[in-house]
Amino acid sequence: MSTPPAPSFCRSARTFLLTACVAGVAFALAGCAEVTASSKHSREQGQKLYTEGEYVDASGAFRKAVREDPTDYRSWYWLGQSYDKSQSYHQAMQAYRTALDVRKRTAPGREDEAMRVKIIDALGRSIAAGNDRTFTEAKGRQATAEEKYIEAKAFEYLGDADSAIDAYQQAARLDNKDFAIVKDYALYLEKVQGMRDPAVKQLKRAYQMNDKDPQVIAALRRNGVVPGPSLKEPEQLAKPSVPKGPLPEVDIKRWQQQQQAAGAAQGSNGAGDATGAAATLGPRD
C-alpha cells in the first residue's frame, strides 16, 4: 500500500499548477494583444498605401495583416478594395466573402452592423464589375437572407431592376427583422420609376424598425410623408400607465367606514378647537 503524499507537498503542487496556469493565460493574452496590434499596424500601412493609389503594395500589406490575424475582417474588406482597384474581381469577391464569414466569429464583428452592410455593398459592386453570374447558384439548398441580399445588390449594380426587386423581396421574406435589408430595399424602390407606393410602404416599415435612421427619415419626407408616431403600429407606441385588464373592485362598505371615521375625527377636532378658543377669550362682562 503506497503512502499518501504529505499535505505540504500537495499544497506546493497545487500552488505550482495554479501559478503555471495563470502564467499560461497571461502569456496567451499577451500573445493575442501582440498579434492584434501587429495586424492593426499592417492594416494602417495598407490603408496609407491605398490612399496613395499604390493598390498592389496595399494588397500586400493587407495580406500580411490577415496572416497575422485571420479574424481581422476589416483587413479582409480592405484587401477586397485593393483587388477591386486592380480589377482582380474574383480575388476581391473571395476577400469580401471571407470578411463576412470571419466577422461572425468575433464579438466586436457581430456587433459591427455598419461594416457588414459596407462589405455586402462592396461585394455586390465587385460581382457586377466582374459580371459574375454564378452568384445566383444556391447549390441545391435554399439561399439565406444574406445571400439574397448580396444578389439584390449585384443585380442593382448590374442595372437589372426586375431581378434586384425579386431578390430584395426574397431576402426580406427570409428575414423580416433585418433592418438593413428592409432599408436598402425601400431606398432602391424609391429610385425605380413607378414604384413610389411600394417604396413608401417599405420606408414606413423601415421607420417602424428604426425611427432614428436619417436616410429613412429623409426618404419619407421626399415622398411627402411626415415621420412620427402615426407611422408606428399600435403595439409600438408608448404604453399607458394604467395596467391592462379589468380594474380592481372597490370595497364600498370599507370605504364608507373609512369616510365615517374620518368625519368623526374631524368633528372631534373642531369641537376641541372651539373650546380652546372660548377659554382663550374668557368670560364676557
SVG drawing of the C-alpha trace seen along z (x, -y; Angstrom):
<svg xmlns="http://www.w3.org/2000/svg" viewBox="-71 -93 77 95">
<polyline fill="none" stroke="black" stroke-width="0.4" points="0.0,0.0 1.5,-3.3 1.9,-6.2 -0.2,-9.3 1.8,-12.4 2.3,-14.8 -0.1,-17.8 2.7,-20.3 3.7,-18.6 0.1,-18.7 -0.2,-22.4 3.1,-23.0 1.9,-21.1 -1.4,-22.9 0.4,-26.3 2.8,-25.3 0.0,-24.3 -2.1,-27.4 0.9,-29.6 1.6,-27.8 -2.0,-28.2 -2.1,-31.9 1.2,-32.4 0.0,-30.5 -3.2,-32.6 -1.2,-35.8 1.2,-34.6 -1.7,-33.7 -3.4,-37.1 -0.2,-39.0 0.3,-37.0 -3.2,-37.8 -2.7,-41.5 0.6,-41.5 -1.0,-39.8 -3.9,-42.2 -1.5,-45.2 0.7,-43.8 -2.3,-43.2 -3.7,-46.7 -0.3,-48.2 -0.2,-46.3 -3.8,-47.4 -3.0,-51.0 0.0,-50.7 -2.2,-49.2 -4.7,-52.0 -2.0,-54.6 -0.7,-52.9 -4.3,-52.5 -4.9,-56.3 -1.7,-57.0 -3.0,-54.8 -0.4,-52.1 -3.0,-49.3 -0.6,-46.4 1.5,-47.3 -1.6,-48.0 -2.9,-44.5 0.4,-43.1 0.1,-44.9 -3.5,-43.7 -2.5,-40.1 0.2,-40.5 -2.5,-41.8 -4.8,-38.8 -1.9,-36.4 -1.2,-37.9 -4.8,-37.9 -7.2,-35.8 -10.2,-37.2 -9.4,-40.8 -12.5,-41.3 -11.6,-44.9 -8.3,-44.0 -10.2,-41.4 -12.5,-44.1 -9.7,-46.4 -7.9,-43.6 -11.1,-43.3 -11.0,-47.0 -7.4,-46.8 -8.2,-43.9 -11.1,-45.8 -8.9,-48.8 -6.5,-46.3 -9.6,-44.8 -8.9,-41.5 -12.6,-41.0 -12.6,-37.3 -10.0,-37.7 -11.9,-40.7 -15.1,-38.7 -13.3,-36.0 -11.8,-38.6 -15.3,-40.1 -16.9,-36.7 -14.1,-35.9 -14.7,-39.2 -18.4,-38.4 -17.6,-34.9 -14.9,-35.9 -16.9,-38.9 -19.4,-36.5 -16.6,-34.8 -15.7,-37.7 -18.0,-39.5 -17.0,-43.0 -17.6,-41.8 -21.1,-40.5 -22.0,-43.9 -20.5,-45.8 -23.6,-46.0 -22.4,-49.1 -19.3,-47.2 -21.5,-44.2 -23.6,-46.4 -20.5,-48.0 -18.9,-44.6 -22.2,-43.4 -22.4,-46.6 -18.8,-46.2 -19.3,-42.6 -22.4,-43.4 -20.4,-46.0 -17.5,-43.6 -19.8,-40.9 -21.4,-43.4 -18.0,-44.8 -16.7,-41.2 -20.1,-40.3 -20.1,-37.1 -23.4,-35.3 -22.5,-32.3 -23.5,-34.1 -27.2,-33.1 -26.5,-29.4 -27.8,-28.1 -26.2,-24.6 -29.2,-22.5 -30.3,-24.4 -32.4,-27.3 -30.4,-30.6 -30.1,-32.6 -31.4,-36.1 -27.9,-37.4 -27.2,-35.6 -30.3,-37.0 -29.3,-40.5 -26.0,-40.1 -27.8,-39.0 -30.1,-42.1 -27.1,-44.4 -25.4,-42.7 -28.5,-43.0 -28.9,-46.6 -25.4,-47.5 -25.9,-45.4 -28.9,-47.5 -31.4,-44.6 -34.2,-46.2 -36.7,-43.3 -34.1,-40.8 -33.0,-43.2 -36.5,-43.7 -37.2,-40.0 -34.0,-39.3 -34.8,-42.0 -38.3,-40.6 -37.0,-37.1 -34.3,-38.5 -37.0,-40.4 -39.2,-37.4 -36.5,-35.1 -35.6,-37.6 -38.2,-40.3 -36.3,-41.6 -33.1,-42.5 -33.3,-46.3 -30.5,-46.7 -32.4,-44.6 -35.7,-46.5 -34.0,-49.8 -32.0,-49.2 -35.0,-47.6 -37.0,-50.7 -34.3,-53.1 -33.9,-51.1 -37.6,-51.1 -37.6,-54.8 -35.1,-55.1 -37.1,-52.9 -39.7,-54.7 -43.3,-53.9 -42.5,-52.2 -43.4,-55.1 -46.2,-53.4 -44.3,-50.2 -41.3,-52.4 -43.4,-54.3 -44.7,-51.1 -41.2,-49.7 -40.0,-53.1 -42.8,-53.1 -41.8,-49.5 -38.1,-50.5 -39.2,-53.5 -41.1,-51.2 -38.0,-49.2 -35.7,-52.2 -37.1,-55.7 -33.7,-57.3 -32.2,-56.4 -31.5,-59.7 -31.7,-58.2 -35.1,-56.6 -36.5,-59.9 -35.2,-61.9 -36.7,-59.5 -40.1,-59.6 -40.0,-63.4 -39.1,-63.3 -42.2,-61.3 -44.5,-63.6 -44.7,-61.5 -44.2,-63.2 -42.3,-60.9 -43.8,-60.4 -45.8,-58.2 -48.7,-57.9 -46.4,-55.6 -46.0,-53.1 -48.1,-50.1 -50.3,-50.4 -48.1,-47.9 -45.0,-50.1 -46.4,-53.2 -45.8,-54.2 -47.7,-52.0 -50.3,-53.7 -49.7,-53.8 -53.0,-52.1 -52.4,-48.3 -54.1,-46.0 -57.2,-44.0 -60.2,-44.9 -59.9,-47.5 -59.9,-46.0 -63.3,-46.1 -63.8,-48.8 -64.9,-47.6 -67.8,-50.1 -68.5,-49.1 -64.9,-49.5 -64.7,-52.9 -67.9,-54.1 -66.5,-53.1 -63.2,-55.0 -65.2,-58.1 -67.3,-58.0 -64.2,-57.5 -62.5,-60.5 -65.7,-62.6 -65.9,-61.7 -62.3,-62.6 -62.7,-65.9 -65.8,-66.8 -63.9,-65.9 -61.0,-68.2 -63.5,-71.0 -65.1,-70.8 -61.8,-70.9 -60.7,-73.9 -63.9,-75.8 -63.5,-75.0 -59.9,-76.2 -60.9,-79.4 -63.6,-80.1 -61.1,-79.5 -58.7,-82.0 -61.3,-84.7 -62.5,-84.3 -66.0,-85.2 -67.7,-88.2 -68.7,-91.0"/>
</svg>
